[in-house]
Amino acid sequence: MYQKDYILRMIAMLIKFLGEVLGLIKKGELKEAADKLEEGYNTFLREDASFFHNIPADKLTQKLIQEHNYTNGHLEILAELFNAEAGLRLARDDKHGSLEFSEKSLILFEFVDKEYKTFSEERIRKMEDIRMRIKELSSTIK
């Protein structure tokens, strides 16, 4: 019961947090959005952003689960943060960075979707949006 309450509070905090970050990006306050995202990595995952940024995409789940004991819940939070990071990079016209974080976000969302074995319409929609962003970025970068 307490565990469930804690998880629900964390989800509510994350949703509010992501809304604030996206709002800053839409207003063009990119420095503030970047600072807020850095704060999010520390608040929700207890590591600074560079720790996660430096993990290669193909080693994300293995490294975080096996070496750092992260749960699927942690991975889903990181997927959300990476997705917001991709949006920030795109707003800064950093297409390569946006593509990198979009791909990392998608890897984590797909892993979580497979592991949870529960249907989430919102997660499916986010994965589709990310796939579309990856396709668009890939075609403009090459």
C-alpha positions as CSV (number, residue, x, y, z in Angstrom):
1,M,0.0,0.0,0.0
2,Y,2.7,2.5,0.9
3,Q,4.8,1.4,-2.1
4,K,1.8,2.0,-4.4
5,D,1.2,5.5,-2.9
6,Y,4.9,6.4,-3.3
7,I,4.8,5.3,-6.9
8,L,1.6,7.3,-7.6
9,R,3.2,10.4,-6.0
10,M,6.3,10.0,-8.1
11,I,4.3,9.6,-11.3
12,A,2.3,12.8,-10.5
13,M,5.6,14.7,-9.8
14,L,7.1,13.5,-13.0
15,I,4.0,14.5,-15.1
16,K,4.1,18.0,-13.5
17,F,7.8,18.2,-14.0
18,L,7.7,17.2,-17.7
19,G,4.9,19.7,-18.3
20,E,7.1,22.5,-16.8
21,V,10.1,21.5,-19.0
22,L,7.9,21.3,-22.1
23,G,6.4,24.7,-21.3
24,L,9.8,26.3,-21.0
25,I,10.9,24.8,-24.3
26,K,7.7,26.1,-26.0
27,K,8.4,29.6,-24.6
28,G,11.9,29.4,-26.0
29,E,13.5,29.5,-22.5
30,L,16.0,26.8,-23.5
31,K,18.6,27.5,-20.8
32,E,16.0,27.2,-18.1
33,A,14.6,24.0,-19.6
34,A,18.1,22.5,-19.7
35,D,18.7,23.4,-16.1
36,K,15.3,22.0,-15.1
37,L,16.1,18.7,-17.0
38,E,19.4,18.4,-15.2
39,E,17.5,18.9,-11.9
40,G,15.1,16.1,-13.0
41,Y,17.9,13.5,-13.5
42,N,19.1,14.2,-10.0
43,T,15.6,14.4,-8.4
44,F,14.1,11.3,-10.0
45,L,17.2,9.1,-10.6
46,R,19.8,10.4,-8.2
47,E,22.5,10.8,-10.9
48,D,23.5,13.8,-13.0
49,A,22.5,13.9,-16.6
50,S,26.1,13.2,-17.9
51,F,26.0,9.8,-16.2
52,F,23.1,8.8,-18.4
53,H,24.2,10.7,-21.5
54,N,27.5,8.8,-21.6
55,I,25.9,5.3,-21.7
56,P,25.8,4.0,-25.3
57,A,22.3,3.2,-26.6
58,D,23.0,-0.4,-27.1
59,K,24.1,-0.9,-23.5
60,L,21.5,1.2,-21.7
61,T,19.2,-1.5,-20.3
62,Q,22.0,-4.0,-19.5
63,K,24.1,-1.4,-17.7
64,L,21.3,0.2,-15.7
65,I,19.6,-3.1,-14.7
66,Q,22.6,-5.3,-14.1
67,E,25.2,-2.9,-12.9
68,H,23.1,-0.3,-11.1
69,N,20.0,-2.3,-10.1
70,Y,17.5,0.1,-11.8
71,T,13.9,-1.1,-12.1
72,N,11.5,-0.8,-15.0
73,G,10.1,2.2,-13.2
74,H,13.5,3.9,-13.3
75,L,13.9,3.0,-17.0
76,E,10.5,4.5,-17.8
77,I,11.4,7.7,-16.0
78,L,14.7,7.9,-17.9
79,A,12.8,7.3,-21.1
80,E,10.6,10.3,-20.3
81,L,13.6,12.4,-19.5
82,F,15.4,11.4,-22.7
83,N,12.3,12.2,-24.7
84,A,12.2,15.7,-23.1
85,E,15.9,16.0,-23.8
86,A,15.3,15.1,-27.5
87,G,12.7,17.9,-27.6
88,L,15.1,20.4,-26.1
89,R,17.9,19.4,-28.5
90,L,15.5,19.8,-31.5
91,A,14.4,23.3,-30.2
92,R,18.2,24.2,-30.2
93,D,18.4,22.9,-33.8
94,D,20.7,20.1,-32.6
95,K,19.3,17.4,-34.9
96,H,22.0,14.9,-34.2
97,G,21.5,15.2,-30.4
98,S,17.7,15.0,-30.8
99,L,18.1,11.9,-32.9
100,E,20.4,10.3,-30.3
101,F,18.1,11.0,-27.4
102,S,15.0,10.0,-29.4
103,E,16.7,6.6,-30.1
104,K,17.7,6.1,-26.5
105,S,14.2,7.0,-25.3
106,L,12.6,4.6,-27.7
107,I,14.9,1.8,-26.7
108,L,13.9,2.3,-23.1
109,F,10.1,2.7,-23.8
110,E,10.2,-0.5,-25.9
111,F,12.0,-2.4,-23.2
112,V,9.6,-1.3,-20.5
113,D,6.6,-2.0,-22.7
114,K,7.8,-5.5,-23.3
115,E,8.7,-6.1,-19.6
116,Y,5.5,-4.7,-18.1
117,K,3.3,-6.8,-20.3
118,T,0.5,-4.4,-19.7
119,F,-1.1,-2.3,-22.3
120,S,-0.6,1.5,-22.0
121,E,-2.1,3.6,-24.7
122,E,-0.1,6.6,-23.7
123,R,3.2,4.6,-23.9
124,I,2.2,3.3,-27.3
125,R,1.4,6.8,-28.5
126,K,4.7,8.2,-27.2
127,M,6.6,5.4,-29.0
128,E,4.9,6.2,-32.2
129,D,5.6,9.9,-31.9
130,I,9.3,9.1,-31.2
131,R,9.5,6.7,-34.2
132,M,8.1,9.5,-36.4
133,R,10.6,12.0,-35.0
134,I,13.5,9.5,-35.6
135,K,12.3,8.9,-39.2
136,E,12.1,12.7,-39.9
137,L,15.4,13.4,-38.3
138,S,17.1,10.5,-40.0
139,S,15.9,11.8,-43.4
140,T,17.1,15.3,-42.8
141,I,20.5,14.5,-41.4
142,K,21.7,12.1,-44.1
